[in-house]
Amino acid sequence: MEQAHIEGSPLRGCNMTVEYLQKLGNKYLDLIIEFAAWVLQENLNAGLSIFTYDSEEVRSLDRERVLIFLTHECIAAVVPYLEHIIYKWNEDMPKFHESLGQHYISKVKQLQRDYINILGEDEHIAPAGKEEGELGEYRCKLQRFLQTSTAYSPEKLLVQLRHNSLYEERALLLGRLKKHQQALAIYTQILKNYKAAEKYCMNCYDPKDPEHSKVFLILLQMYTNPPDTSIVGLMQSDHCQTVPNPNEAVRILKEHSDLFDPVEAVTSLPLDYTIKCVWPGLVTILQRAHDKKHSTMIHKSVCDAALKRALRRKTISHSTKFVIDYEIECAACGKKIANSAFARYPNGRLEHFYCYQRKG
């Protein structure tokens, strides 16, 4: 290490140290950790490469011990290390995914505080992920992680969020927990982001899942009978007044009535909704019901015709008469059929039944 700081020394810098440590493997992890500390102080990227270089020796290092070391020695290296082992090396242990999620959330909360503090009075808060600088970058990373990773516990990350911010991230976590009513209340009543609510439903919808199959019906009910926003766990002071949205309700009826039970949807409409108000949506429902009925009738007609043809062939086969005398021979073995059991093919070919079975 002394030579690394001497001008003109062939050992100046940390490259040779990094290359040496990368070759040691997990057996010498204590030694690697001891000398990696000063490399990280000198050069973050070089120090990080000691634990992320793509070699068998580096991949074999105890990742939990490495994470503990980086957390205590160089917190700035933790996120890039976790990103590397998860996205490049496909690490799937929950503790690493949850650690990355927690670090993302912590970083976003810190950056958001700074962002709000310097925001001018006449400036509006940018949409999630669209903020300038690191905040926008890290919110995009956080949202991507929450959407794509399946190895973290939503409950553990949900408790890290504030009650009065990071609504988009809260909605994603609530969705993972199949709490669709709470998630959609955030999109429709707090964020007023109707496109995001619809996209959420498209991503979650699964006709085979009892919970996911009802997301569009829940979305419709958010527009017709919105619940109090307290259901999403907001503090009392952060509640906003919820109001119905007939226009969006009709749009959902028109565009997605094939994704929920239309009878249940219509019966859930408030009594003060006039027929004129919801008529465009009802027309679509009736048209789809008619198309479905028409399709069913066509399918039934095809099946009926096929059944009639089969019954006709059966009747013809049963009405065919033939005589078995002592001269009739088996087409398979050439012996007389006589009184033996036999099988007859549609073309008139006769065989002993055991000859027929033996061929099958």
KOLDRENGU-453244 format. One record per residue (C-alpha): x, y, z. Coordinates in steps of 0.05 Angstrom, whole numbers, plus 5000, padded with zeros to 4 digits. Layout:
XYZ ...
END
This chain:
500050005000 505950465014 508650354943 501850534915 502751254936 510051344913 510851744849 514451334795 513750674832 511750084787 506649914842 503550604842 495950594843 491350034862 490749634797 495649094817 492449024885 485548954853 488048434803 491348034859 485248044905 480647834848 484547184841 484346954914 477346664921 472846574981 478046195022 481846845030 475847305039 478647585105 484847805068 480848085010 476548495058 482648755096 485949045033 479549224996 478049765047 483650235026 482350094952 475150324961 477650964995 482351094937 477750894879 470550684888 469850334820 476449964828 474549744898 467749514875 470849104819 474248674871 467248394886 463948444818 469348214769 466547654725 470847064746 469546424784 473746654843 469847304851 463046974840 464646474895 465547014948 460646995007 455847534984 452747645052 459547785084 461348245025 454848625035 456048705110 463148955095 460849455043 455249705088 460249875143 466150085101 463350415038 455850535037 456350844967 458350164939 452449784967 447249954914 451749824854 454049164886 446948934897 444849154827 450648754798 449248094834 441648144822 441448394750 447948104723 448847474765 441447324775 441847284851 435047084876 435747064952 430347504984 435147845033 439148154976 432948384939 429848675002 436449025018 436649344949 429349554956 430649865024 436750244999 432850504939 427250744984 432051065033 435651424977 429151664944 426451925011 432852315023 433052604953 425652774956 426553175020 431953584986 427753664923 421653934961 425954405002 428854754941 422354754901 419855454885 413055684908 410555724836 413455054816 409554414813 412153744837 414153324776 410852644764 414252044796 420551854758 420452504717 424152924769 430753214748 437352914770 438452334817 431352344846 428252184778 433651664764 432751304831 425151324829 425350984761 430150464788 425650354849 419350274807 422749814758 425249384816 418449354849 415149144783 420248624761 423148294823 419247714852 424147564908 422448094960 417148135014 412148704997 410448765071 417648905090 418349455038 411449755050 413249955121 419150345095 414750825056 412151485083 404751585094 404452225053 408952094993 411551554945 404351394927 406151044861 410950584898 405750444951 400650254897 405649764866 406849424933 399449394949 398349074881 403448534898 399348394960 392948344917 390048944954 387249224889 382049674922 387450044960 392150084901 386750344854 384350844906 391351154903 391251204827 384151454820 382851874882 389752134904 393952164841 388052254793 392151864743 386851474705 391551204652 396050914706 390050594739 388050264674 395150034660 395349744730 389049344716 391849094649 398148854683 394448504740 388448214703 388247454702 381547114689 383846484725 385646844790 379846994838 382947654859 386247894795 380047734753 376148294789 380948874780 376849224725 370449154765 374049464825 376450024780 369350154756 366950184828 372550684844 369251154794 362051014814 362550914890 369451154911 371550954982 374851415033 382351455021 383551225092 383350525064 390350625036 393350765105 394151525099 394551965159 388152355174 391153015153 392852735085 385952495066 382952805004 375652854987 373452294941 368452434885 365251984833 367552034761 361751844715 365751984651 371151484669 365950984693 362551004625 369250944589 370950314629 364050024613 365250164539 372449924532 373049354582 366149044593 368948384567 373648354627 368448344682 361448084695 356848594661 350948424706 354948544769 357649184738 350849464720 347749284788 353449644823 351850314789 348950834836 341450944834 342351674815 345851474749 340851594693 340251124633 342351704589 348751784629 351051064623 347650894556 354150904514 357050384561 350649974563 350449954487 357349634486 355349124538 349048944500 352848894434 358048434465 352648014497 349147964429 355647784394 357147254447 350046974439 350746974363 357546624368 354546104415 348745984367 353645874309 357745404351 351445024371 349244974298 355944684277 355744184334 348543984317 350443874244 356343444264 352043044311 346742934257 352142684208 354842204260 347941934276 346541844202 352941454192 351141034253 344140894226 346940684158 352040234191 346839904234 342139794175 347339434133 345838684129 350838134115 351037374123 356636974156 356736264129 361935714137 365635934075 367236644099 374636714116 378337204162 381737734120 387637734169 389337004181 385436664124 381936174170 374436064171 370536534217 365036024229 362036144298 367736574325 366837294346 368637764290 369738494273 367238844210 370539464180 366340014145 368939754078 366039064091 372638724111 371638164163 376637904214 376637464275 375737914335 382237664366 385837814300 382838514302 385138614374 392138354359 393038874305 390939434352 
END
